[in-house]
């Protein structure tokens, strides 16, 4: 129902990695799936860095292109995707809101309905990011503090990774890049609010988007996409989005567990780099 309300438009589900994007997609899948969600066949429409989408639209092998060539084509790729499909597309994106060498935003505003930006305390992101990428805590911190940080690194600038290169900047710059967009609406939701009052938080975002669902249906979808149920599915069936380097995708799903996972020195490295933006979103930590 809801996906037909904004035909030929895209809703972007944007976040720094390991901030709750998959959980929110699971909730939407349950909402559109009659109260049920299958984690390996969610009802959203892939990720912005998908080679498959790029190659289907362009009929070009993306492995043959330099990253800057891909970035020049991406806005047109998603314009074409939106034009070809009747329903609203719901696309996950971990890239920062950035521009190609022609100074064109990679995210085309003319086919965008809105973006939902999911933010999570970076102190809690660290261990989840390390687990997902199969790295150490310190390596995850270095990535989050790297102003040129990216996923799917390219060798010799060629696109040979499993996904297209995703430029994320450092954590603060990623947040700023999306929350200061003016070309289309961006609705910010905190992971911690999703945990604390899922029904209210998800309802607020749906209202902002313009999707009209009853509280009963929203509550059913919230229950179906609980962390425990998603984790149980992963244990029983596996999850294709899980990095091969790690044993599981869904970890504790908690807030504030950084106190048990980071040393004081590691926490201070995050605070030193990101305290200003953290405070804007009420992540006030005193060590």
N, C-alpha and C positions, 0 to 999 in steps of 0.2 A: 504494500500500500504506500508506505512513506516514500519509497525510492522513486515513485512516479510523480511526486509533487514538484520536483525541480528537474524536468527533463533536459538533457544535454548540458547538465551542470555537474560539477565535482565538489564534493565535501572532502576536505583534507583533514585527516587525523594526524596531527603533527606532535612530535615529542622528541626530546633527547632519548636515546635508547634506554630501556629498562625503567621507564617512568609510568607504566600502566597502559600503554597503547593497546597491547594484546587483550588485556582485561576489558577495556572499553569496546574493542571490536567484538569480543565474545558477548558482551551485553547487547550490542546492537544486533548480533546474529540471533540471539535468543528472542529479542523483541520482534524481529522480522520472521522468525522461525516458529511462531506459535508457542513460545515458551521453552524451546529446546535449542541446544547448541551442540554442534559436533566440532571440536577444535581443529580437526584436519580438513574441514570444508566450511569455513565460516562464510557468511553471506556478504562480506565486504569484497572489495575489488582490487586486491593486490597492493603492492608497494611501489612508490614512485621510482625506486631504483631497479625495477624489474627489467631484466634483459628480455624476457618473453614479451612483455607489452611493447617495448621499444622495437623489437624485431618483427613482431606481427604487423605493427603500424607502418614501419619503414621498409620492410622486406630487405633489410640490410643486416649482415652479420656484425653485431656490435663489437665483437672481438677484433675486428679489423680497423676500428676507429680509435683515435686519440680521445682522451677524456674531454678536451676542449671542443672537439667536433661533436661529441655526444651532447654536451651542454648547449651547443648552438641549436640542436635539433629538438631537444626535449620540450620546449614550449609548444611547438607545432605538433609534436607527437600527442600531447594531451589535449590539444584543441581537436585533433582528428578523432581521438578516442571519445571525447564528449559528443562530437557531431554524429558519430556512428551508432551510439547507443541511446535508446529511448529513455532509460531510467537514469536517475541520479547515480553517479559513481562515487563510492566511498573509498578513498585511497589513503593508505598509511604512508607517512613520510618521516624519515629521520634526518633528512638533509636540513641544514639551516636554510632560512629564506635568503637566497643568494642570487647572484646575477652571472650571466655568461660574459664572454669577452666583448660582445656587442652591447653590453650594459642593459640587457633585457632580463627581467626576472625569470627564473626558471619556472616558477609557478604562474601560469597565465591567468590573469585576473578576469579576462573576458569570459572564461568558461568556469569560473569559480563561484559557487554559491556562498561558501564560507569556509572557515577553518576552525577546528577545535584543537586548542593547544593544551596538552596535558603536562603538568609540571610536578616534579617530585623533589623533595629535599635531596640535594646532591650528596649529602653524607650517606643517605640510604641507597642512592644510585650506585655508589662505588662498588660494593661487594657484589651486587647483582650484575653489574657490567663486567666485573672480573670473571665471575662464574660463566656468564654467557659467552665471553670471548676466549675463555680458557687461558686467562692471564693471571698474574699476581695482582694483589691490591695496589701495589705501588705503580704497576704498569697502567692500571685503570685510572689512577689519579693523574698520571702523566698525560694520558689521553684527554681526560676531562679538563686539564689545565693548558692544553695545547691549542693555541689560537688558529692553527691549521689542522686541527684534528679531523680525522675522517675514518670511515669504514670502507672496506673493499679497496685497499691500497692497490695502485697500478704499478706494474713493473715497466720501467722505461716509458712511463706515461701511456702504456697500452692497456686497453680494457680486457684483462684476462681473468679477473676475479669472477666469482659466481654471480655477483650483482654488479651493477654500475657503481662507480665511486660515489660515495656520499660525503660531501664536505659538511662538517658539523660545527667547525670552529671549537672554541672552548665552551664549557657549559653555560657561563654567563652570556656570552655572545650569541649562543644558540637561542636562549630565552629572549634576549633583546631583539634579535632578528625577526622573530615571529610576532612578538607582542607589540611591536611598533609598526606593523604593517597597516597601511591606510587604504590600500586599493580594494579591500574587501573586508567583511567582518571577521574578527578572530575572537572566539570565545574561550577564555582560559578556565581550566578546571584543575584544582589541586588534587593530587593522588591521595593526600591525607584526608581530604573532605570526602572523596569517593569511599574511603575506608570507614570514616566516622559516621556518615549518613548517606549511604549509597542511593537510597530512594530519592531523597531531596536533591542530591547533586546531579544525578542522571536526569531527573525531571527538569531541572533548571536548564540543562544543556539542550534537551529536546525542545523545550519551549523557545529557546533562543534560535535554534535552527529553524523552527517552524513546523515541527512534527507533532501531530496531535494524537497522543495515545492516552488511554485511560490509566489511572493510578494502579488499577488492578493488573493490567497488562505489564506495566513497568515493574511492579513488584514481582510478578512472576518471572520476568526476564532477569531481574536482579538476583533472585534466588537461584535461577538456573545457571547463572554465570559466577556463582560464588567461587572464591579461590579454592576451597576444599574440593568442589566438584570438578573444576578445571584440572587441578593437580591429580585427582583420581583418574580422570580420563587419560592424562599423560602416562600415568603408571600402567594403565591397562592396555592402551593402544599406541603409545608413543606420540610424539608431536614433531611434524616435519619441519617446523620453524626452529627447532632446537639446534644449536651449533654442535657439530660432531665432536668438538673438543670437550664438551661438558656432559655431565650425567643427566641433568634435568633442566628444563626451562623454568618451570614454576617452583620457586623456592619457598620462603616463608610468607611472602606477600604482606609483611608487617611494616609498621612505621616505627622509627626510633631504634631499630636493632643495630644501628651503626655503633652504638656504645659497646656492643659485644664483639664487633667485627673489625673495628679500626683501633689502631693505637692513638694515643693523644697526638703524637707527631704527625700521623697521617691525617687526622681530623683537622689539625691546624693548617696543613697544606691546602686543604679544600677551603677552609674559612678565609685564609689569607687571600686566595684568588677570587672568591665569590661572595664574600660577606655582604657587599653592597646590594647585589641582586637578591640574595637570600632574604635580606631584611625586608625588601619590597613585598615579598610573598609570605611574610611572617615566619620565616625560618630563622629565629633568633636563638643562637647558641652561644653560651659563654663557657669557655674552658678555663 
